[in-house]
Amino acid sequence: MATEYGGDHIDLRGASVAGSVTVKAVYREHAPAPSALDALPARAVGFTGREAELRELLDALSGGGPETVVVAAVSGLGGIGKTALAVQAGYEACGKGWFPGGVLFVDLHGYDEEPVTGEQALEALLRALGTEPEHIPACADDRAGFYRSALADRAREQGPVLVLADNASSPTQVRPLLPGGGTGHRLLVTSRDRLPQLGARLLALDELTPEEAYDLLDRALRIAHPADSRVADDPESATDLATLCGHLPLALQIAAALLVVDRDKPVAELTAELAESRDLLGHLDDGERSVRAAFDLSYKRLPPEQARVLRLLALAPGPDVSDEVVAALVGTDTPPVQALEALDRAHLAEPDRGSGRRRWRLHDLVRAFGVGVVAGDAGWSEEGEAALGRVLDFYCAWAYPAHAWLWWFPGRPAPGRFGGRGEALRWLDGERAGLVAAVGWAERERFAGTAVRLAECLAVYLEWRRYFDDGVVVGRAALEAARRFGDRKAEAGAWDHLGLALRSAGRAAEAVEAHTGARDLYRAVGHGHREAGAWNNLGLALREAGRVTEAVEAHTRARDLYQAVRDRHREAIAWNNLGLALQGVGRVTEAIDAHTRARDLCQVVRDRQGEAIAWHSLGAALQGAGRVDEAIEEWGRALEVYREFEDWYWTGQVLHNLALIHESAACSAEARACWVRAADAYTRVGETAKADQARARAEAQQ
């Protein structure tokens, strides 16, 4: 008996048939499965910048010969614009006719909770190549072989294919996607991690330049509304907005979207909102995209130790920190090298070896993310407080001897810790930003005492290196902490150090007030030695403020107090400053005597730096008395010591004086040589205006 199935076919099995049977067969030829070989996503709206990176990527796509299949692995921080760059390169390469076989695109979702496996990616790519699902092998190795064969067929029929594997998190996701050799195919990978295991050309993306970030904001607004000129109308606010966004493309695109939605909002208003916000990342969210969410994907993939190091790095003072500071943060004797290098590979921390010593920095928005993570957990917050305490202790342990080296001279015990004054200065230079930031922790009661002591160690260094604004910041932080917690002696010291910074910054009237407060407090607590120092500093501020007669009296009081306590070193300083004040009131002969006494005392106590200062001042007094040859001799001695101590500002000042002397004597060659050397010295300490003036004077001598 025959069985009929809906008119589709007849089953003759088991049927008894008499005679012949005629069967009509209908053949249906199935069309090939559709392919998806034009699969590039749309270009990023407003794509800008990245010219050098785009050239490098196109160079990789066009070169290397047919055997090269893994062309480049573009890596970088979440939101840095890896996919946008790769897609842009794909469009340009296809536009040049390099991939007539088409483009395959697969998002590996490498940082989601369940990333796409290599096996799953192969299935998607085979489907895109037009393979029927039932023909896709189940075994991973068979599937990879089938994929390579399909690509080889495509190469013979149409030409090379570009495979773009986006958002990979590990080499195991990518290796199965390698095309076979000899086909001319190219594989382009993007990842938040560097993937050196693939043998690809590595291209790591940094944030945009300030100019590129500005252009992105302007272009994004004009694409939405061609007449939108808010960025061009307020370039300063737009530049500040780009800085707050860390020049990160994702953050910039979100900021632009917020402005596009609210066309009445000025750029300055959004900039102010972000600057004043306690949750910057919370503002960088347009409902669809979020900087915090992008970073969170990377953070959740970190092993516990790496996550801990990242959180603590976010709390570090200053824009970057040394290996030693990282060790203090995590509470170990040596830095956690493996964790740091892993964070570097993940683009969450960046090493800088430009200074010869490795330092670590976080992108500003990654730092903000880490701070937010710590703040959201009580246990991590307490761990962070303990880490900050360790850093302060570390800084004090090193800053004390570094400060002592600045005052050290032969005949006294060496302070230790450093190999000499130059090494101490280099350490202070490298850690300056962190040291200044750490003093700001004085507002917290548990850190106040240590931070105030740290501020005392920095005052002389900051003045010496002419970081006057930092000196004011440190002085004010120490003063507020000392006053808040009722430490009158520390308050007096903070007033004195603040006064020094204010005077150096050209704020003489405020400096007079600060040193007066220091003097009165030292007198009230019965500290005569420190009172003498306050008198001396007050005299300097008074002279700067034009109150020279009062300055003579102040320096005389300081000299007398130092003589009473038999401090010959500081007595020498007081004598020199008294001489400067005496010059100011026209008592040149007395000034020469005062500077001579200062020089002789410095020689007795073997203070070479003090000698240089006295010689310099004596030269000015001798010039004022018309004794020019003697002045040149004294300045020459001062110059030698200033150069020895790398005191480039005062080196420039002496050379400036010598140049003027040579000019007045019509010695053009000698004057020009001094001006050129002065310009070089000023440049070393960032005195750009003085350096430019010296160069102009040098050119005038030709």
Secondary structure as GFF3:
##gff-version 3
##sequence-region A 1 702
A	DSSP	beta_strand	3	5	.	.	.	ID=ss1
A	DSSP	beta_strand	9	11	.	.	.	ID=ss2
A	DSSP	alpha_helix	51	62	.	.	.	ID=ss3
A	DSSP	beta_strand	70	75	.	.	.	ID=ss4
A	DSSP	alpha_helix	82	95	.	.	.	ID=ss5
A	DSSP	beta_strand	103	107	.	.	.	ID=ss6
A	DSSP	alpha_helix	118	128	.	.	.	ID=ss7
A	DSSP	three_ten_helix	133	135	.	.	.	ID=ss8
A	DSSP	alpha_helix	140	157	.	.	.	ID=ss9
A	DSSP	beta_strand	162	168	.	.	.	ID=ss10
A	DSSP	alpha_helix	171	174	.	.	.	ID=ss11
A	DSSP	three_ten_helix	175	177	.	.	.	ID=ss12
A	DSSP	beta_strand	186	191	.	.	.	ID=ss13
A	DSSP	three_ten_helix	196	198	.	.	.	ID=ss14
A	DSSP	beta_strand	201	204	.	.	.	ID=ss15
A	DSSP	alpha_helix	210	224	.	.	.	ID=ss16
A	DSSP	alpha_helix	230	233	.	.	.	ID=ss17
A	DSSP	alpha_helix	235	244	.	.	.	ID=ss18
A	DSSP	alpha_helix	249	261	.	.	.	ID=ss19
A	DSSP	alpha_helix	267	276	.	.	.	ID=ss20
A	DSSP	alpha_helix	280	283	.	.	.	ID=ss21
A	DSSP	alpha_helix	291	300	.	.	.	ID=ss22
A	DSSP	alpha_helix	304	314	.	.	.	ID=ss23
A	DSSP	beta_strand	320	322	.	.	.	ID=ss24
A	DSSP	alpha_helix	323	330	.	.	.	ID=ss25
A	DSSP	alpha_helix	337	345	.	.	.	ID=ss26
A	DSSP	beta_strand	350	352	.	.	.	ID=ss27
A	DSSP	beta_strand	359	361	.	.	.	ID=ss28
A	DSSP	alpha_helix	364	375	.	.	.	ID=ss29
A	DSSP	alpha_helix	378	407	.	.	.	ID=ss30
A	DSSP	alpha_helix	421	439	.	.	.	ID=ss31
A	DSSP	three_ten_helix	440	443	.	.	.	ID=ss32
A	DSSP	alpha_helix	445	464	.	.	.	ID=ss33
A	DSSP	alpha_helix	468	484	.	.	.	ID=ss34
A	DSSP	alpha_helix	488	504	.	.	.	ID=ss35
A	DSSP	alpha_helix	508	524	.	.	.	ID=ss36
A	DSSP	alpha_helix	528	544	.	.	.	ID=ss37
A	DSSP	alpha_helix	548	564	.	.	.	ID=ss38
A	DSSP	alpha_helix	568	584	.	.	.	ID=ss39
A	DSSP	alpha_helix	588	605	.	.	.	ID=ss40
A	DSSP	alpha_helix	608	624	.	.	.	ID=ss41
A	DSSP	alpha_helix	628	644	.	.	.	ID=ss42
A	DSSP	alpha_helix	648	664	.	.	.	ID=ss43
A	DSSP	alpha_helix	668	684	.	.	.	ID=ss44
A	DSSP	alpha_helix	688	700	.	.	.	ID=ss45
###
